[in-house]
Amino acid sequence: MEQQELMVRAAWFYHVEGLTQAQIGERMNLTRRRINELLALALEQGVVRVSFSSPFAENVELEARLCERFGLQHAIVSPTPGDPVHMHAVIGRASAAFLDRLIQVRKPRSIGVGWGATLYETARQMNQAQEPDMRIRSLMGGLTRGSEINTFEIVRSFAKVLNAKCHYFAAPIYAGSEEAHAVVMAQPVFQEFVRDAANVDVSFLSVGDVTGQSLQVRYGLPAQTKVSELVAAGAVGDILGRYLDTEGRSVHHCVNRQVISPDLEAYCSIPTRIVASGGPHKHAILLAVLRAQLATAVVTDADSARVLLM
């Protein structure tokens, strides 16, 4: 009974009156170590139950469940915006904060990036840094049409905000045919690109879907390639321009033999692989990427996280 009373008294002083462990020890004539043991016991026995009133608490729980379910090193879950038009900005802000911390702590020598609206927003919202020895590399070819979210602009934006070296890759995301792809990839400059891309310390990509919301579907696929053919082949979306099925396997379609980017095996040799995307149209491809363990970290929104955990 004495220990029970001490435990409740220590818990009351700490959680209700807001005293420090040292102050409680003085009041109860106990050592700080003993107070710490009593507080831990109060939590263990359910005498004290911790609850959070912040809406961010659920997001933290979702992050932990995503890491456990899919074997991730990190998961960042941001609130789902009321207007889907703000999804890129919301996930970009969360990604920027995560990358700021990662760069400050880990000091990666190189970061490989893709392209898209989420990456554009991420670079725009990152803190200015001074990393003159860091290299920012393209991980894939880009759209043949100009756009502020194309690969060249994205690489330049990250290099500018980090004051890092910029390594472009001047090639379209797809060769015009399988034969053209073989000729292109036989060139030493392209072989060097694939090798260097797979040797970065960190990759940061978004994933693409197979709906009309995808820029790649609208502008990037090779001529004569129909998205309906990709869907018929089982594709739910792409990463690095490589179309995957629901289990994260490359589908059997010629477009996957025309893409100019590292193959999935080489990509998976990158130690830290961050994928940032959200919204209902991205659910299927996000789940496929996580099932195949193509990402070590994910940044998404709360509604998407709930769907991924269903």
Order of alpha helices (4+ residues) and beta strands (2+ residues): alpha-alpha-alpha-alpha-beta-alpha-beta-alpha-beta-alpha-beta-alpha-alpha-beta-alpha-beta-beta-alpha-beta-alpha-beta-alpha
